[in-house]
Amino acid sequence: MKKRIVSVLLVMALLVPTVTACHDSSKDNQATKDVKATGYNPEEAAKKFDFGELSEEDKNYTIEMGYFNCDHMVGAIIGEKAGIYKALGLNVNVTKSGETLKALTSGAMDVGYTGIEGAIRAVNQGAPFSMAAANHMGGSRYLVASNDITEPSQLVGKTISMTAEPEIDPEFLTWSKKLGIPADASSYNIVDMGSQDAMFALKAGQIDAFTCCDPYASIAEFEGFGHILGIGWGAANVDSDATADTWGLCCIYAMSNDFKEKHPELARRLVYAHEMAIEYMYTHPYNAAMMFADGFDVDPYVALRTIYMKTVAEGRTITWHFSEKNIENFENYYTQYPQIPEEEIPRVSDVSKFMTTDISKDAGVDDFDEFIKKSVDDKFPLGMTFEDWYNEAKKIDDISDDEAVDISKTATSYLNKDLKDRQSYE
């Protein structure tokens, strides 16, 4: 079967009438509750950090921060909507853009949430930024199929938005092994589309499957026009039980080298802000989900499910912790497949240049695992069902039944089974 690449413009022309998945963006912050009403005070939370002095230039400086349309980047939104940046004396202009990596490379952005593969390749080629903190360790990449596809083998011959070269893509090679499907482009009609466009195309019946991050998989299952066939974990031999040092890395918190050198105190405070945003997501997940709903313009149920997936169902995958071992694990994700050419493997040519541990050490950020043990495990243990998580999250953020999102008719049934008993995806 001949592979064909379909124009995004052509497909989008067919999809204009179908773009109905998002709620009304004109009602900004319609779902988010004031953080102080949830028992959170960012000024109090910030007191645990040891601040340096801000210069007058620092006080007047507008930090340009970027993230793109993927749930892994939710920390950017939480930092803004929870008042964390303001509490730390940071003037941050947060921009959602698919060009975040290019902006970091050109120096147009000071800090940004971006994928590690592109970041490694950019820094190897001289891009002037480095990794200031981790952000997302792995998991949370999905293979989503239409409801007509009930068995993975039925994907053969179908139209799929996916990598053009599955033969050398570790994510698809892993799915090939787990799902028993071929990893060669000639077995599929491959289209080249972004995740959001692909989701709309699946809903319109123009394609049969697509690969994505969330919220697009959650939207497909919530609205009932698709289902998850597989998860891409981003590292070899990991799953929801993986520990911090067995994960690879999916997305990072990247910072301009020039910004870091000229504004060291702002850089330190941004690392604090990143930690605080992630802490808020784990300890106030209901309201964090509503921030996600408003920031990504999705249904609040989708946002709740997305935050649950990132913090419980798939492990503690969003974190500020990182080590050189995570880089090694990421590279091993590629090297486990000998058919992937060496030039296609995103190896870090200079770890000290790519990973900047000095900011985190200087800032004295907390130990992520200790934070989870102390503040999260008792309330939201791994293996907790979506329904139990939802009820506990409501209680913590003082969400009344009248305020709460009704999940009784929309909860995907497999999310309310113990993780060990789930068969829906893996």
Secondary structure, DSSP 8 states (H G I E B T S, - for coil): -------HHHHHHHHGGG--SS--TTSTTSS---GGGGT--HHHHHTTS------HHHHH-EEEEEE-SSGGGHHHHHHHHTTHHHHTT-EEEEEE-TTHHHHHHHTS-SEEEEEHHHHHHHHHTT-SEEEEEEEE-S--EEEEEETT--SGGGGTTSEEES-S-GGG-HHHHHHHHHHT----GGGSEEE---HHHHHHHHHTTS-SEEEE-TTHHHHHHHHTSEEEEEEE-SSTT--TT--TTT---SEEEEEEHHHHHH-HHHHHHHHHHHHHHHHHHHHSHHHHHHHHHHHHT--HHHHHHHHHIIIIIT-S-B-S---HHHHHHHHHHHHT-TTS-GGGS---S-HHHHB--HHHHHHT---HHHHHHHHTTTTS-TT--HHHHHHHHHHHTT--TTTS---TTTS-GGGGS-GGG--S--
